[in-house]
Amino acid sequence: MLSSAISGGVLGVDAFRVDVEVDVARALPAFSVVGLPDNAVKESKDRVKAAIKNSGHAFPPHRITVNLAPADVKKEGAAYDLPMALAILATDRTLRLEGLDRVLVLGELSLDGSVRPVRGVLPIASEALRLGVSALCVPRDNAAEAAVVPGLEVFAADTLGQVVEGLQRGSLERVTVDAEALFAARHASAEDLSEVRGQGHVKRALEVAAAGGHNLLMVGPPGSGKTMLARRLATILPAMQWEEALETSRIYSVTGLTDGAHPLVVHRPFRSPHHTISDAGLIGGGSSPRCGEISLAHNGVLFLDELPEFKKHVLEVLRQPLEDGRVTIARAANSITFPARFMLVGAMNPCPCGYHGDPLHPCTCMPAEIRRYRGKVSGPLLDRFDLHVEVPAVRYREMVDPVAEESSAAVRGRVAYAREAQSRRSRGSRGNCNAQLSPAAVRRYCAPEADAGVVLQHAMDRLGLSARAYTRTLKVARTLADLDGGDRVGRRHVLEALQFRCPALLDSLG
């Protein structure tokens, strides 16, 4: 006898439909799964058999063949347990599982028949209507995640027996979520920019970086507050839009970082991987490619502390994603693209001992050691930082100054104002940050006034700026003009943008 159920899979962060087809033939007992299953899917036959028996149903003592179509796409994970069990039970016509052919089913089965949560529910739910279904039956812990997608009927599954009974009676438990309320209920961050004492010029750099989506490099001695400042960058970024939240949540769903209590990522991500991370951990990879830290930082901030301590080949793989806003991982079987549009923030010491240029701590490093240390970060990667800023040690009088520092909320208001101006200019084109402007848009919107152009020309001649540095300087100047509410890029905007590049900080001694 033949029966089928509908399920779904994820390739990268994109969903595809999977038809679970079951044939029960009168022959010696056997259970086989075909359709390019991985080990977790192959092992499902033992879980499915035990779950059916322990749920009080008879397991067919015949040859069972399960086909997962399309057969040319690899199926991964344990999410096919529940649809396989239901399709097997549907071969017994006395059970009459009505509506099984109209509901997309996902779920891992325990041996006792309970349903466990799975990864990747949100991408499948987001694509459900395109996949040809409007109803999903998912584990209860995943139900809120699926229910944030409008236009879907979402049913919660606790046990296999409950789902069978619900299909028989047409009484599956429906779950609804107020997605707008969930999205609006953003809690305030525990960190605030007002906690940072002094460092006014660095805070200005953070504001400019946030306003234009620019990459930022901070150079300073140990304990000067580089990490503290970087962590508060996320608190001055504008609030995520619904599309951004859904796009970021899809990535977190695939990696298993969402849960029933927090089904939607409503705050901009801040990722800070350790410097021992591999290139696959940073950009993604593996035999079955998974997304890396740069994708988890999508629409947020990727912070690399102690930048020269990262392996050089790991840092170099960042260069193309920084330009493209995505990363493509090619394997023999397929090629998968992950979104990766993020702000890169780096922090490093000026030398191995950390005190080069500090008036109070003598540097003990030899010139060759300093050159070798700085050489761990290549010139092409440094060129992709729009803002280079020195972070000096904080003095005692700044630490005890009773004057209140500006809060994140106040800075975020100015950042939001600048972003609104950029959004109006973009008119729905790719991205609304100055850092993402295309070459044509740079020529159109970032053209400096005559005296500002003369300053920029002298800077290029004297500092030897590359074409990329020239373009990025113009983008930063455009952001400074947006913060001022100006329509034109003036001389002072260009001068401040050039000051933020601070090329002398990273030049070799000599």
N, C-alpha and C positions, 0 to 999 in steps of 0.2 A: 504494500500500500504506500501511496505517496502523500506527503503533506509538506507544508512550507511555512516559514515565518520570516518576518522582515527584521533586519538588524542594520547596523552601520559600523563603519570603520573610519580611521583617521590616518591620512598620509601626510606627514608634516603637521600642518594645522588645518588642512582641508579635509572635509568629510566626503565619504562615498557610501553608496548604498550596498548592503550585502544581503543577498537572498539566501536564507538557510533552508536548503532542500533536504528532505529525509525520505529515504526509501527503506521500507521494512519488507524483507523477502523471507519466505519460508525456506530456510536452509539452516545449516549448523550455526549456532550462536557466534556472532562476531560483531565487532564495532569498529568502523573505520571512518576517518575524517579526511576528506580530500578538498582541494581548492587552495593549495599553497598555505597550509597552516604552519605557524611556528610551534615551538615546543609547548608553550602554555596552552595553545589551542588543542594540540594533540593529547595533552594530559586531561583535557576536559571530559573525555569519555568516562574516566573513573569518577570524577566529581558528579557528572550528570547521572550516572547509573545509581550511585549511592543516594543522591538527593531525591530521585524519583521514588526509590524504595522506601526511604525514611520519611517521605511525605505521604505514605499510605497508598501509593499507586503501584500497579504492576509494571515491571519492566519487560518489554517484549523479548521472549526467549528465541529470537530469530537473528538473521544477519541484518545489521543496520548499517546503512551507508549515509553519511552526512556530507553534502556538497555545499561549500561556501562560494557563492558566485558573486562577482566575476572570478574565475579561477586563475587569472594571470596576475592578480594583485595579492601580495603577501598579507595574510591576516595575523594580527598580533594581539596578545593579551587574553584575558579571561572573560571579556564582555559577551562572548557568544555562548556562554554556559546556559543562561536562562532561555534564549530563543531556541537553542538546540533541544533542551528538555521539553519545551512547549510543543515544538514540532514533532518530537517523538510521541508525546502523549496524544497529539492530534491525530495520529494514525489509528487510534482507537476511536472509532466513530461514535461510540456510546458516550464519550465525554462531551462532545459537541462544544468545542471551544469557539464560540461565535466571535467574530471580529478580529481573529488573530491575523488575518490577511490585511488588516487596515491599521495596525498598530506597530510602530517600530519598537523593538524590545532590546534592552541591554541589561546585563547584570552578571556578576560572578556568583556561583553557587557554592555554599558550604556543604559538607557531607550530610548535615541534618536538614537541608532544604532551605535554609535562610539565604537571603540575597545580600551580597556584599557590594560596596561601592566600586566603581571603575573609573578609569581616566577617560578624558576626551568627550564627555557628555555634551558640553557646551558647543563645541564646533559642530557636532552632529545635530543638536537641536537647532542651531542657527541655520543649518542647511536643510532641515527636515522638509520644508515645503517644496524646495527645489528637488529633493530626492523623491517626492511623490507621496509623502505622508503628512498628516496633520495631527497625529496623536502619538505620544511616546509613553512607554512603560519602563521606568528606570528605578534603580535602587532608591530607597527613601533618602539616603544621604546625598544623592545626586539630584533629587527632585527639584529643590529650590534653584539649583544651577540651571536646569533645563527650563524651568518656569519663567525665567527672566526674559525669555524670547517671546515676543508678542505673537498672537495668532495660533498658538499651539495648545492642545489638550495634553496635560502631563499627569500621568498616573504613578503613584508611589507603590513600590513592591517591597514587602518585608520578607515573604517566604514564597516558595514555589506553590505550595498549597493555596495560599491566599490568591495568587494570580490566577490559578486554574479555576478556583471558585468564582472569582470576579469576572472572568471571561464567560463562564457558564451562565451566570446570573445577570451579566451586564452591569455589574456594580463595582467596578474598579474604583479605588479611592482617588479622587482628583485633587491635585495640589495647585494652588494659585499663589503667586507672589506679586506684591506691589513693587514692580521694578523701579518705578519713579521714586517711591519713598525710600527704597533700598539705596538707590543712587544718590538721593539727596541727603541721606543720613550719614554724612561724613563726619567722623570724629576729629576733633582738633589734635594736631600732632603734639606729642609731649616735648618736642624740641622747638626752640625758638631762636631766631637770630639775635634777639636782645640779650641772650645769655653770653654772647661773645663780646668780650671787652676789648676796646680799641680796634685796630685793624680796619680803619675807615676806608682806606683805598682798596682793600681786599673785598670788603662788603660791596663797594661800588662795582668791582669786577664781577662779583656774584650776581648783582642786579642786572648788569649788562648781559651776562651770559644767559640768565633766565629770560630776559626780555626778548632776546633774539635766537635762543636755542643754540648758542655758541659753545664750542669746546673750550675748556679752561685748564691751564696748567699752573699749579702753585709750587713755588720753590722757596724753601726756608729751612731753618735749623730745627732740630727735634724740640717738640713741646711748644711750637709757636702757634698751634691751633689749626693746622691745615685740615686734619681729619674732622675736627669739630665744625669748621666752616663748611666743608663739603657735605656733611650730613644735614646741614640746615639749608642747603640749596633747594632740596625738594620741597621745603616749607614755603618758599617764595615763588614757586612755579604756579602758573594759573591752574585752576581746577580742571580736571579731565572732563572732556565732553563725552556724551553717551557712546558715540561711535568709537572713541578712543578706549573707553572702559571696556566695551564689548570685545574689541580687537585684542587688548591686553589680556583680558580674562580667558579668551580662547587659548592663548599660549599657556597660561597658568593651569588651565583645565587639562591640557594634554600632558603636562608634566606632573599632574597630581598635586598641585599646590593650592587648590581651592577645596572648600568643604561646605557642609550644609549651613554653617553659621555665617560664612563669608563666601557666598557663591559668585560675587562680582568684585573685581578689583576697582575700587573707587578712588584710590590715591595713586599718584604717579610713583612707579617703582623706583627704588634705590637699591642697587646691587653693588656689593663690595667684595669681589672674590679675593681669596688669598693669593699671594704672589707665586705659590707653588702650583697653580692651576695649569692644566695642559691646554694645548690649542683646541682639542676637541671639547673640553669643558668650557672654554671661552666662547667659541663660535658655533659649537655644535658638531656632531659627528657620530661615529660608531658605524658598525655594520648595518644596523637599521637606524638611520640618522635621527638623532634627538636634538632639540634646540639647546643652545648654550646660554651663557650668561648675557651675551649681548642681545639675545631675543627676549630674555626675561626682563631686560632693562628697556624694552620697547616702550616708547612714549614717556620715558623717565630718564634716570641718571645711572650711568655706569661709572663707578669710582674705583680707580686703580691707585691704591696707596703704595708707597715705596716703589715707584714706577721702575727704576733701574733694576730692582730685584727680580722682576719678571723675566722669564727666559726670552731672549731676543726674538727667536722665531715665533713665540707666542704673541708678542706685541706686533710683529709685522703682519700677522693675519688680520689685524684690525683695519688696515689701510683701505682695503676695498669696501668693506661694509660701511665705513665712515663716509665714503663718497656716495654709495648706492642706496643706503638705507635698508638694505636687505642682504642676506647671505644665502648663496646657493651651494648646497653640498651634493656633489655628484658621486654616484656609485655605479657599479657595473649594471645593477638592476634598474635603477631609476635615479632621477635628479629631483631634489626637494629644496624648495625655497622657503626660508623663514624670514619674517619681518624683523628688522633690526634698526629702527630709527631711534637713536638715543643721543643724549648729551654725554660726552666723554669728559670726565674730570680726573686729572692726574695730580699726584703729589709726590715730591721728591726732595731730598736734601741736596744742597749745592756741592757736596763732596762726600767721600766715604765717612769721615768723622762727623760731618754735619755742620761744621762751624766756619766754613770758608766765608769770609766777609763779615763775620760777627765781631763787633768791636770789643766785646767782653770775653770772648772765648777764643783763644788762639787756635788756628787750624794746624793740625799735625800731619796733614797729607802732603805728599810730594806732588809737584805739578803733573808728573806722568800718571800718578794714581788718579788725580782729578780728571784728567783727560780720558783715561780708561773708564772711569765710573760714568761720566757723562756720555761716553760713546756707546754705552749699553742701550741708549735710546737713540734710534737712528734719526738723521735729519729729515727724511720724508715723513716720519711720524710726528716729529716736533712741528713740522710745517702745517700739520692738520689741526694744531691747537690755535684757535683764533685769539685767545687771550693768554699771555704769559705774565704772571704777577708774582712779585717777591713778597714773602710773608715773613717779616722780621719777628724777633722775639718780643713778647709783650713785656713792657716795663712795669715796675711796681706801682707807679702812680696811676697807670691806666687800669690796673687791676682793682684799685681801691677807690677810683673816681666815683663819687656818688651820682653823677649825672646818668640818667636812664638812657639806655641804648634803644635804637629804633627797633620796633617789633617786626616780625615776619609779615604780619597782616598789613602793615603800612607799606612795606616794600612790595608785597604781592599786589597791592592796588595799583602801583605805578607800572609794574610788570604787565598786569592785565590790560592797562590802558595802551601800552605799546603794542601788545599782541593784537588788540582790536584794530589798531591802525594797520598792522600787517595783514590781518585777515581781510580787511576791506580792500586792500590793494590786490590781494591774490584772487579775489572773486571766485573762490571755489577751486582754484588750481591746486596742484600737489603741494601740500604743506602750507602753513601760514606763518612760518618763521623765516626771518631774514637769512638764517644759516642755510636754509633749504632752497634759496632762490636759484633759478636756472641762470646760465650765462646771459640769455636774452633779457631776463628780468633784472639782472644786475645792471646791464647797460641802460635799462629804462628807468629804474627806480633809484639807483645808487650813484648816478652821475654827480660828481662833486661840482661845486661852484668854481669859478675860474681861479680864485686865489687858493682854494683848497686843493685844486688840481696841481698847482705849482708846488705846494708843500709835498704832496704825494710823489710828484716826479723827483724832487730832490731826495726824498727818503729812499726811493727805489735805487737811485744812483749811488747814494752814500752807504746805504745799509745792504745793498745787494739783494733786495727782496725778490723772491720768485714770483712767477705769474700767479700761482695759487695764493701766496701771501698777499699780493696786491688785491686780488679779488676778495679775500677774506677780510682784509683791512677795510675795504669799501663796505662790506656787509656789516661789520661792526660799527662803522661810522653811520650807516643808515639806522642801525638800532639806537645809537646815541641820539640821533635826530628824532627818532620816534619817541624816545623818553622825554625829549624836550618839547614834543608836540609840533616839530617843524616839518615843513614839506621838502626842504632842500638840505643837502649834505653840505654843511659849511666848514670853514677852516678849523674852528675849534673842535668840531666832531672828528675831523681827520687827525688832528694833533693828538686828541685823547686816544683814538683808536691805535695810532702808532705807538703811543706810550705804553699801551697795554700789551703790545707784542714783546717789548723788552728783550730784543734779541741778544743784548750784551750779557744777560744773565746766563745764557746757555752756551756762549761762545767759549772756545777753549782758551786756556791761559796762553799768553804769549806776548 
